Amino acid sequence: MSATTCLNPEPNSVLNFSAGDKFIMTLTLPPILNKYAELDPRLNIGTLQMTIFGTVVPQIAVPAIEVRYGGQSTNFSSHSRPAYEPLSINFLIDNQYTNYYVLWRWLDLLNSATQSLYKGSQLNIRESQLIGNLTEYQTTLNIVALDEYNIPAIIFRYTNVFITSLGGLNYSYREGKTIESSAQFAFGQLDVTPEKNMSILDK
């Protein structure tokens, strides 16, 4: 090994580790919510930003295929990805309950609590394909991981996202703790992009 060879070319301290409390989620409101923004001022925000914690990145896998020949076997990549597990987040409720309300309204539009109907475009699949309404309830969701200086370090970008469940609220007059909740999302694809010195609100 030459004197100029370096096993770790990226300068980094052995004490620098990622913290579990430095994640922010930004969510562009899907078209189905924007359609109701004129009637509901709380939906007229364009982008929702939330402080999140807990398990936020599902497992990513490209499994192997076992090929047997002559009494032995070897492995090759399948070059395919199984369906992702749902994206689960835990988040803090803001003082106006805006983040909880937006998520609740999104879920309610998928199946109305009072009418038990989908509140989007009532079209058949063929018509929806022609005008793109199959994705009117879907959006893009970014989870931004911050470094120790609160600068974006990496972005987990989820596409074709839609909410599937919203957790309950636990509150008590005896405790002054911050209220927390949880949510789950289905999504199509996950992309990971390094981001340095970039504003979170620009994403």
C-alpha positions as CSV (number, residue, x, y, z in Angstrom):
1,M,0.0,0.0,0.0
2,S,1.5,3.4,-1.0
3,A,1.8,6.3,1.4
4,T,-0.8,8.2,-0.5
5,T,-3.4,5.4,-0.3
6,C,-6.2,6.2,2.2
7,L,-8.7,3.7,3.4
8,N,-11.2,6.5,4.4
9,P,-10.8,9.5,2.0
10,E,-13.7,11.3,3.6
11,P,-12.4,13.3,6.6
12,N,-14.6,12.4,9.6
13,S,-14.3,12.1,13.3
14,V,-14.9,8.7,14.9
15,L,-17.2,10.5,17.3
16,N,-19.5,11.9,14.5
17,F,-22.6,9.8,14.4
18,S,-26.1,10.5,13.1
19,A,-28.7,11.4,15.8
20,G,-32.1,9.9,15.8
21,D,-33.9,13.2,16.6
22,K,-32.7,15.1,13.5
23,F,-35.3,14.2,10.9
24,I,-37.8,16.6,9.2
25,M,-40.5,15.5,6.8
26,T,-41.8,17.8,4.0
27,L,-44.9,16.8,2.1
28,T,-46.4,18.4,-1.0
29,L,-50.1,18.3,-0.6
30,P,-51.7,16.0,-3.3
31,P,-54.1,17.5,-5.9
32,I,-57.1,16.0,-4.0
33,L,-56.3,18.2,-1.0
34,N,-55.5,21.3,-3.1
35,K,-58.9,21.0,-4.7
36,Y,-60.5,21.7,-1.3
37,A,-58.1,24.4,-0.3
38,E,-60.4,27.3,-1.4
39,L,-63.1,26.0,1.0
40,D,-60.7,25.0,3.8
41,P,-58.0,27.6,4.8
42,R,-56.0,25.0,6.7
43,L,-55.4,23.1,3.5
44,N,-54.2,26.2,1.7
45,I,-50.5,25.6,2.7
46,G,-49.0,23.9,-0.4
47,T,-46.3,22.1,1.6
48,L,-46.6,20.5,5.1
49,Q,-43.4,20.3,7.2
50,M,-43.3,18.1,10.3
51,T,-40.8,17.1,13.0
52,I,-40.7,13.3,13.0
53,F,-38.9,10.6,15.0
54,G,-39.0,6.8,15.2
55,T,-38.6,4.3,12.4
56,V,-38.8,6.3,9.2
57,V,-37.0,4.4,6.4
58,P,-38.4,0.9,5.5
59,Q,-36.1,-2.0,4.6
60,I,-34.7,-1.9,1.0
61,A,-34.0,-5.2,-0.6
62,V,-32.9,-6.7,-4.0
63,P,-33.0,-10.4,-3.2
64,A,-30.9,-13.1,-4.6
65,I,-32.0,-16.1,-6.7
66,E,-30.5,-19.5,-5.9
67,V,-29.5,-21.5,-9.0
68,R,-28.8,-25.2,-8.6
69,Y,-26.6,-27.2,-11.0
70,G,-24.7,-30.4,-10.8
71,G,-25.5,-31.0,-7.1
72,Q,-24.3,-27.5,-6.1
73,S,-25.8,-24.1,-6.1
74,T,-24.8,-20.5,-6.6
75,N,-26.6,-17.1,-6.2
76,F,-27.4,-14.4,-8.7
77,S,-29.1,-11.1,-8.2
78,S,-32.8,-11.1,-9.1
79,H,-32.5,-7.5,-10.3
80,S,-35.9,-6.8,-8.8
81,R,-37.3,-5.2,-5.8
82,P,-40.2,-6.6,-3.8
83,A,-43.0,-4.2,-2.7
84,Y,-41.8,-1.9,0.0
85,E,-43.2,-2.1,3.5
86,P,-45.4,0.9,4.5
87,L,-43.5,4.0,5.6
88,S,-44.2,4.5,9.3
89,I,-43.6,7.8,11.1
90,N,-44.1,9.2,14.6
91,F,-44.5,12.9,14.7
92,L,-45.1,15.8,17.1
93,I,-48.5,17.6,17.0
94,D,-48.1,21.4,16.3
95,N,-49.9,23.9,18.6
96,Q,-52.6,24.5,16.0
97,Y,-53.0,20.8,15.2
98,T,-52.4,21.6,11.5
99,N,-50.3,18.6,10.7
100,Y,-52.7,16.2,12.3
101,Y,-55.7,17.8,10.6
102,V,-54.1,17.8,7.1
103,L,-53.3,14.1,7.5
104,W,-56.8,13.3,8.8
105,R,-58.4,15.2,6.0
106,W,-56.3,13.4,3.4
107,L,-57.4,10.0,4.9
108,D,-61.0,11.2,5.1
109,L,-61.0,12.1,1.4
110,L,-60.0,8.6,0.5
111,N,-63.1,7.3,2.4
112,S,-65.4,9.8,3.9
113,A,-66.3,9.2,7.5
114,T,-69.9,10.5,6.9
115,Q,-70.6,9.2,3.4
116,S,-68.3,6.2,3.1
117,L,-67.2,7.4,-0.3
118,Y,-64.1,8.4,-2.2
119,K,-64.2,12.2,-2.4
120,G,-62.0,12.5,-5.5
121,S,-62.9,12.2,-9.2
122,Q,-65.6,9.5,-9.6
123,L,-64.4,8.1,-12.9
124,N,-63.7,4.6,-14.1
125,I,-60.2,3.4,-14.4
126,R,-59.9,4.0,-18.2
127,E,-61.1,7.6,-17.8
128,S,-58.8,8.1,-14.9
129,Q,-55.8,6.8,-16.9
130,L,-56.5,9.3,-19.7
131,I,-56.5,12.4,-17.4
132,G,-54.1,11.2,-14.7
133,N,-56.6,11.0,-11.9
134,L,-55.3,7.7,-10.7
135,T,-52.6,9.6,-8.8
136,E,-54.7,12.6,-7.7
137,Y,-54.5,11.4,-4.1
138,Q,-50.8,10.6,-4.3
139,T,-47.8,12.9,-3.8
140,T,-44.1,13.1,-3.1
141,L,-42.8,13.0,0.4
142,N,-39.2,13.9,1.5
143,I,-37.6,13.0,4.8
144,V,-34.5,15.1,5.4
145,A,-31.8,13.9,7.8
146,L,-29.8,16.7,9.4
147,D,-26.2,16.6,10.5
148,E,-25.0,17.9,13.9
149,Y,-25.1,21.5,12.6
150,N,-28.8,21.1,11.4
151,I,-27.7,21.2,7.8
152,P,-29.4,18.7,5.4
153,A,-27.1,15.7,4.9
154,I,-29.3,13.3,3.0
155,I,-32.8,13.1,1.6
156,F,-35.0,10.1,1.4
157,R,-37.5,10.9,-1.4
158,Y,-40.7,8.8,-1.6
159,T,-42.9,9.0,-4.7
160,N,-46.5,8.0,-5.3
161,V,-47.2,8.3,-1.6
162,F,-50.7,8.2,0.0
163,I,-51.7,7.9,3.6
164,T,-53.2,4.5,4.9
165,S,-53.6,5.1,8.6
166,L,-53.4,7.8,11.3
167,G,-52.6,7.0,14.9
168,G,-54.6,8.2,17.9
169,L,-54.0,11.1,20.3
170,N,-53.1,10.5,23.9
171,Y,-53.5,13.5,26.1
172,S,-53.7,14.1,29.9
173,Y,-54.5,17.1,32.1
174,R,-52.0,15.7,34.6
175,E,-49.0,15.8,32.3
176,G,-47.6,18.7,30.3
177,K,-45.9,16.6,27.7
178,T,-45.8,17.3,24.0
179,I,-48.6,15.4,22.2
180,E,-47.4,12.8,19.7
181,S,-49.1,10.7,17.0
182,S,-48.2,8.4,14.2
183,A,-49.1,7.7,10.6
184,Q,-48.4,5.1,7.9
185,F,-48.0,5.7,4.1
186,A,-47.9,3.4,1.1
187,F,-45.6,4.5,-1.7
188,G,-44.2,3.4,-5.0
189,Q,-40.4,4.1,-5.0
190,L,-37.7,5.4,-2.6
191,D,-34.7,7.3,-3.8
192,V,-31.8,8.5,-1.6
193,T,-29.9,11.7,-2.4
194,P,-27.0,13.3,-0.5
195,E,-27.8,16.9,0.2
196,K,-25.3,19.4,1.7
197,N,-25.8,23.1,2.4
198,M,-29.3,23.1,0.9
199,S,-32.4,24.7,2.4
200,I,-35.0,22.2,3.5
201,L,-37.8,24.5,2.4
202,D,-36.5,24.5,-1.1
203,K,-37.2,20.8,-1.5
